[in-house]
Amino acid sequence: MAIDIDEFEAADTSGDETNAERVGRFLLRNRDKAFKAREIAEQTGVGENSVHPVLGRLHDRGLVRHKRPYWAVGDVDAVKSALAYHDTVEFLDEELGSESREEWLEAASEMRNGE
């Protein structure tokens, strides 16, 4: 069912962020500080049991830095680019529909088989 555009514009989408986005945006906003994982969890609302895997994945991508027990934002431009990329993909998914891995694999198989 469609909604009025004013209702759409007023909608609160703050709860739609992933844990990685919450952590990345928090550390980006606080780029002049380093935090313990527990503090990041408290400030972002990401569960303490979830924040360590999130920080680990962000670290693997160079988006955060780690010196035990502290975490800080990594390459600021890389973090901004990653967040912008995610926002773009999310917009395109909303506009055009999300990608289907199965459809991609099927199309690739057909192309290999000359179909």
Disulfide bonds with the S-S distance in Angstrom:
none
